[in-house]
Amino acid sequence: MNFVFLIALAAAWGVTFIFVRVAVADFSPIPLIFIRLTLAGLLLLPWVLPTGGIQFWRKKWRPIFGVSLFLMAVPFCLMAWASVVLSASMMSVLNATTPIMAALWAGILFKTRLTRLQTIGLSLGLLGVFVLASGQEQNLNATDIGLRTFAVLCATGCYGWSTHMSRVWLSDVPPVTLTCTSLLSSAVCLAPFAAWLWPQKPISPYAWSMAIGLAVISTAFAYAVFYHLNTVWGTTRTLTVTYLAPLFGMFSGVLLLGEKLTSQMLLGGVIIFSGVAMLTLRKRV
């Protein structure tokens, strides 16, 4: 049954960029992410309230705001902005660079030294990003592709930093409580910008359904399943989803959005996954 949960988690995170790419056209990035954060946070709130989540929030609101800003608010918006141009397939593969960014931050923050194999893995991951970006359609502006790719890497860099700092500042906060309070804290941060940038034109029911799917399936449901598996299986085994989710993202982009999956994109994905595999061989970060 837990294997079924793992597949469901990979699918939920894999289709994230399908939801984003479709909905962002009507919402624009910041309003879309505000809806995602708010709805997902409210869905998780009944789960957190009985466990004293509000007390944790009151006690640790400053570090929670700090971590949530770079765990959710900023990277989610960067990802949504990049999705305006980049395909969902490419976005899902680039998102797999998160362990690479975590490794870089481990060296900067904690002076963690990489083994020779892990250094090769880091280099492979960066090479894979270059191969993947250069494999985009020729009719797209190269500068725009470069900027949007850089935005995704900044987002995964935010994930890497906030993952480490959440352990430093918030290790005593239960994971589900941290997720819920981070979602709602991020929503508060984005609220004034979302109000200012809210679309003037009516948002289509289809775009609303994509936004709701993003919040319910790819955020609230996905985090709930992730923490269940993390409790039952442990972190190492659960993080195999890192390899499965991009596969769902790539092929759902092809099947649902009609995106082209070129041999160069596949090559870039294989190189990135190989680099991530080498990096995750380390015993600890």
Phi, psi and omega in degrees: 000321180294330176295323176297319177298321179297316178297319179297320178295315179299319179293318181297317178282331180293326182272003180309313186282344170293310178302313184295312185298323180284314186284331187295335180297325179270321186275322197077159192302306188293313176302322179297314181291327176299316177298316179301311183294314184295309183295316180295319179296318179293326178292326180276344185302316179299334178287328187270325186304316181294344183263011179081028182299324181296324178296318176298319182296315180296321183286325189239028188297327181294304177296328178296316177298317181297314180291316184296330180299319183259353175271328186227300190303302183292307182295323178299319179292319177298318179297318180295320178296318179294328182293344178297328183247313186283148180289157177298326179298312181294320180299318183294326179285317178299327179297337179287356176281000180306314177299329178294315178295322177298322179294318178298316180293327178298321177292321182287315187278321189240006180057032178288127182265136178274148172286171179299318180297320181289328175294319175298319178299318178298315180295320178297318180300316179293322176297319180298323177299316180297315180296318181296315181294323182285350180268009180284166183300140185291339182281356177271147180293126184297321179295318180296318177300316180299316181294317181291323176296317178298323178297320178295319179294324174296321179295314179292331173296321175297318178301315181297315180295312185292330177297315178294315186288332176294327176290323182287314188266332193229030183295338181271358180270128178305140186306315181294322177297317179297318180297311182298312181292328177292318178300312182288325176296317178296321178298319178298318179298322184273346187308309181296324179290322178296319178296319181293322185260009182302135184301140178282329179277150177300141179271131184292151176302327179295317178296321177298320180295324177292319178295319179293319176299320178300316182286316187281309187276307188277352182238288184298306180298315184298316180293323179298315179293319180302314183288331174296311181294322179298325178287318185280316187260331189097163187295314187301311182291321181296326183287001170297344176299337178303327181271332184278320185302314179299329178296316176297319181296316181296310186283332174289328175297320179291313186285319187267328183248357179069027180287152178273134178247099185275163178296328179290323176294319178296319178298315178300320179296318179297319180295317179297313181298322178296318178296318179296320179299318179295321181293322184280003174286344181297152181285325179204159178261000000 
